Amino acid sequence: LFITVCKIAIFEEPFPVPIGAPFEVRGRNTSAWSLLIEWEFDPNVRLVLGVLLGFHVHYLNINDSHALWNFKTVRDPLARQTTLTGLEEYRDYNITVTAFRS
């Protein structure tokens, strides 16, 4: 598996996302069908603008022109990693991590 990692910084309201974005997003294979995704996040209250509830890890198989974005929700504001499973072998993925708040 080969991944392209990116991040999203800011959305306009009404989306409940913080001003600060996860950064230093990285990933590595844990098997032929799974990836460990890790990130950093500054939980500074001025950047969160509310109560941080967790993270969404979005992923897209970029080898399939008909693929849709999938996501995994991590409902732990202290989490800085998750494992994506059930991926296709020998495919490239675009990975995006966003934070969400109340």
PyRosetta script that sets phi, psi and omega in degrees:
from pyrosetta import init, pose_from_sequence

init()
pose = pose_from_sequence("LFITVCKIAIFEEPFPVPIGAPFEVRGRNTSAWSLLIEWEFDPNVRLVLGVLLGFHVHYLNINDSHALWNFKTVRDPLARQTTLTGLEEYRDYNITVTAFRS")
pose.set_psi(1, 137.8)
pose.set_omega(1, 175.8)
pose.set_phi(2, -120.4)
pose.set_psi(2, 134.5)
pose.set_omega(2, -178.9)
pose.set_phi(3, -120.9)
pose.set_psi(3, 148.7)
pose.set_omega(3, 169.2)
pose.set_phi(4, -110.9)
pose.set_psi(4, 123.0)
pose.set_omega(4, -175.9)
pose.set_phi(5, -105.9)
pose.set_psi(5, 134.3)
pose.set_omega(5, 175.1)
pose.set_phi(6, -143.7)
pose.set_psi(6, 176.8)
pose.set_omega(6, 179.4)
pose.set_phi(7, -143.3)
pose.set_psi(7, 160.5)
pose.set_omega(7, 175.8)
pose.set_phi(8, -117.0)
pose.set_psi(8, 131.8)
pose.set_omega(8, -174.0)
pose.set_phi(9, -90.9)
pose.set_psi(9, -58.9)
pose.set_omega(9, -169.9)
pose.set_phi(10, -137.0)
pose.set_psi(10, 138.2)
pose.set_omega(10, 170.5)
pose.set_phi(11, -116.9)
pose.set_psi(11, 152.0)
pose.set_omega(11, 172.0)
pose.set_phi(12, -75.5)
pose.set_psi(12, 151.6)
pose.set_omega(12, 171.6)
pose.set_phi(13, -57.7)
pose.set_psi(13, 151.6)
pose.set_omega(13, 19.1)
pose.set_phi(14, -92.2)
pose.set_psi(14, 10.5)
pose.set_omega(14, 179.5)
pose.set_phi(15, -68.8)
pose.set_psi(15, 129.5)
pose.set_omega(15, -177.7)
pose.set_phi(16, -82.4)
pose.set_psi(16, 69.3)
pose.set_omega(16, 179.2)
pose.set_phi(17, -118.9)
pose.set_psi(17, 148.9)
pose.set_omega(17, 178.3)
pose.set_phi(18, -70.5)
pose.set_psi(18, 165.8)
pose.set_omega(18, 173.6)
pose.set_phi(19, -69.4)
pose.set_psi(19, -43.4)
pose.set_omega(19, -179.9)
pose.set_phi(20, -75.6)
pose.set_psi(20, 144.2)
pose.set_omega(20, 179.8)
pose.set_phi(21, -111.2)
pose.set_psi(21, 152.8)
pose.set_omega(21, 170.1)
pose.set_phi(22, -57.9)
pose.set_psi(22, 146.4)
pose.set_omega(22, -178.5)
pose.set_phi(23, -137.7)
pose.set_psi(23, 172.8)
pose.set_omega(23, -175.6)
pose.set_phi(24, 50.0)
pose.set_psi(24, 46.7)
pose.set_omega(24, 177.7)
pose.set_phi(25, -74.3)
pose.set_psi(25, 131.0)
pose.set_omega(25, -179.0)
pose.set_phi(26, -145.2)
pose.set_psi(26, 159.3)
pose.set_omega(26, 179.7)
pose.set_phi(27, -146.8)
pose.set_psi(27, 155.7)
pose.set_omega(27, 176.1)
pose.set_phi(28, -150.7)
pose.set_psi(28, 151.7)
pose.set_omega(28, 179.2)
pose.set_phi(29, -67.0)
pose.set_psi(29, 137.6)
pose.set_omega(29, 169.4)
pose.set_phi(30, -111.6)
pose.set_psi(30, -15.2)
pose.set_omega(30, 171.8)
pose.set_phi(31, -163.1)
pose.set_psi(31, -176.1)
pose.set_omega(31, 178.3)
pose.set_phi(32, -69.5)
pose.set_psi(32, -15.2)
pose.set_omega(32, -174.9)
pose.set_phi(33, -123.9)
pose.set_psi(33, 11.2)
pose.set_omega(33, -177.3)
pose.set_phi(34, -144.6)
pose.set_psi(34, 153.6)
pose.set_omega(34, 178.7)
pose.set_phi(35, -131.6)
pose.set_psi(35, 137.4)
pose.set_omega(35, 169.9)
pose.set_phi(36, -91.8)
pose.set_psi(36, 119.5)
pose.set_omega(36, 179.4)
pose.set_phi(37, -106.7)
pose.set_psi(37, 129.8)
pose.set_omega(37, 179.6)
pose.set_phi(38, -126.4)
pose.set_psi(38, 152.4)
pose.set_omega(38, 179.9)
pose.set_phi(39, -155.0)
pose.set_psi(39, 167.1)
pose.set_omega(39, 173.3)
pose.set_phi(40, -115.1)
pose.set_psi(40, 157.3)
pose.set_omega(40, 178.0)
pose.set_phi(41, -155.5)
pose.set_psi(41, 134.7)
pose.set_omega(41, 177.4)
pose.set_phi(42, -91.3)
pose.set_psi(42, 109.4)
pose.set_omega(42, -176.7)
pose.set_phi(43, -80.8)
pose.set_psi(43, 17.1)
pose.set_omega(43, 179.2)
pose.set_phi(44, -51.1)
pose.set_psi(44, 126.5)
pose.set_omega(44, -176.0)
pose.set_phi(45, -56.0)
pose.set_psi(45, -33.1)
pose.set_omega(45, 179.9)
pose.set_phi(46, -68.9)
pose.set_psi(46, -25.1)
pose.set_omega(46, 179.6)
pose.set_phi(47, -89.3)
pose.set_psi(47, -24.6)
pose.set_omega(47, -176.7)
pose.set_phi(48, -83.2)
pose.set_psi(48, -36.2)
pose.set_omega(48, -179.8)
pose.set_phi(49, 57.2)
pose.set_psi(49, 46.1)
pose.set_omega(49, -179.3)
pose.set_phi(50, 148.0)
pose.set_psi(50, -158.4)
pose.set_omega(50, 179.1)
pose.set_phi(51, -98.9)
pose.set_psi(51, 119.0)
pose.set_omega(51, 177.4)
pose.set_phi(52, -67.7)
pose.set_psi(52, 125.3)
pose.set_omega(52, -178.7)
pose.set_phi(53, -103.0)
pose.set_psi(53, -24.6)
pose.set_omega(53, -179.6)
pose.set_phi(54, 158.2)
pose.set_psi(54, -154.1)
pose.set_omega(54, -172.2)
pose.set_phi(55, -138.9)
pose.set_psi(55, 150.3)
pose.set_omega(55, 170.6)
pose.set_phi(56, -111.1)
pose.set_psi(56, 128.6)
pose.set_omega(56, 174.8)
pose.set_phi(57, -108.4)
pose.set_psi(57, 109.0)
pose.set_omega(57, -178.5)
pose.set_phi(58, -95.5)
pose.set_psi(58, 141.6)
pose.set_omega(58, 178.4)
pose.set_phi(59, -145.4)
pose.set_psi(59, 145.9)
pose.set_omega(59, -175.5)
pose.set_phi(60, -138.7)
pose.set_psi(60, 128.9)
pose.set_omega(60, 174.0)
pose.set_phi(61, -75.8)
pose.set_psi(61, 106.3)
pose.set_omega(61, -174.5)
pose.set_phi(62, -82.4)
pose.set_psi(62, -2.4)
pose.set_omega(62, 175.5)
pose.set_phi(63, -85.5)
pose.set_psi(63, -10.5)
pose.set_omega(63, -176.9)
pose.set_phi(64, -113.8)
pose.set_psi(64, 110.1)
pose.set_omega(64, -176.6)
pose.set_phi(65, -67.0)
pose.set_psi(65, -13.9)
pose.set_omega(65, 179.2)
pose.set_phi(66, -103.5)
pose.set_psi(66, 2.5)
pose.set_omega(66, -177.7)
pose.set_phi(67, -68.5)
pose.set_psi(67, 148.0)
pose.set_omega(67, 175.1)
pose.set_phi(68, -109.1)
pose.set_psi(68, 155.9)
pose.set_omega(68, 175.3)
pose.set_phi(69, -64.8)
pose.set_psi(69, 137.5)
pose.set_omega(69, 171.7)
pose.set_phi(70, -113.3)
pose.set_psi(70, 162.5)
pose.set_omega(70, 174.0)
pose.set_phi(71, -149.4)
pose.set_psi(71, 156.1)
pose.set_omega(71, 175.0)
pose.set_phi(72, -121.9)
pose.set_psi(72, 130.4)
pose.set_omega(72, 178.0)
pose.set_phi(73, -95.7)
pose.set_psi(73, 129.5)
pose.set_omega(73, 176.6)
pose.set_phi(74, -111.0)
pose.set_psi(74, 104.3)
pose.set_omega(74, -175.8)
pose.set_phi(75, -91.2)
pose.set_psi(75, 55.9)
pose.set_omega(75, 177.9)
pose.set_phi(76, -143.8)
pose.set_psi(76, 110.5)
pose.set_omega(76, -177.4)
pose.set_phi(77, -66.3)
pose.set_psi(77, -15.8)
pose.set_omega(77, 178.7)
pose.set_phi(78, -93.5)
pose.set_psi(78, -9.5)
pose.set_omega(78, -178.1)
pose.set_phi(79, -65.2)
pose.set_psi(79, 143.1)
pose.set_omega(79, 175.3)
pose.set_phi(80, -133.8)
pose.set_psi(80, 17.5)
pose.set_omega(80, 176.8)
pose.set_phi(81, -162.9)
pose.set_psi(81, 158.2)
pose.set_omega(81, 172.4)
pose.set_phi(82, -158.0)
pose.set_psi(82, 162.4)
pose.set_omega(82, 177.7)
pose.set_phi(83, -112.4)
pose.set_psi(83, 128.5)
pose.set_omega(83, 173.5)
pose.set_phi(84, -93.2)
pose.set_psi(84, 129.4)
pose.set_omega(84, -177.8)
pose.set_phi(85, -123.1)
pose.set_psi(85, 168.5)
pose.set_omega(85, 178.3)
pose.set_phi(86, 73.2)
pose.set_psi(86, 21.9)
pose.set_omega(86, 179.9)
pose.set_phi(87, -79.3)
pose.set_psi(87, 163.2)
pose.set_omega(87, 178.3)
pose.set_phi(88, -85.1)
pose.set_psi(88, 139.2)
pose.set_omega(88, -179.9)
pose.set_phi(89, -69.7)
pose.set_psi(89, 141.9)
pose.set_omega(89, 177.8)
pose.set_phi(90, 60.1)
pose.set_psi(90, 40.3)
pose.set_omega(90, 177.8)
pose.set_phi(91, -123.9)
pose.set_psi(91, 153.0)
pose.set_omega(91, 176.6)
pose.set_phi(92, -95.9)
pose.set_psi(92, 140.7)
pose.set_omega(92, -179.8)
pose.set_phi(93, -125.9)
pose.set_psi(93, 140.4)
pose.set_omega(93, 170.6)
pose.set_phi(94, -97.2)
pose.set_psi(94, 125.5)
pose.set_omega(94, -176.0)
pose.set_phi(95, -116.8)
pose.set_psi(95, 132.8)
pose.set_omega(95, 177.2)
pose.set_phi(96, -131.9)
pose.set_psi(96, 134.6)
pose.set_omega(96, 176.7)
pose.set_phi(97, -116.6)
pose.set_psi(97, 128.8)
pose.set_omega(97, 175.9)
pose.set_phi(98, -126.9)
pose.set_psi(98, 152.2)
pose.set_omega(98, 176.0)
pose.set_phi(99, -98.3)
pose.set_psi(99, 154.5)
pose.set_omega(99, 172.6)
pose.set_phi(100, -135.9)
pose.set_psi(100, 154.7)
pose.set_omega(100, -174.7)
pose.set_phi(101, -133.9)
pose.set_psi(101, 175.6)
pose.set_omega(101, 177.6)
pose.set_phi(102, -79.0)
pose.dump_pdb("model.pdb")
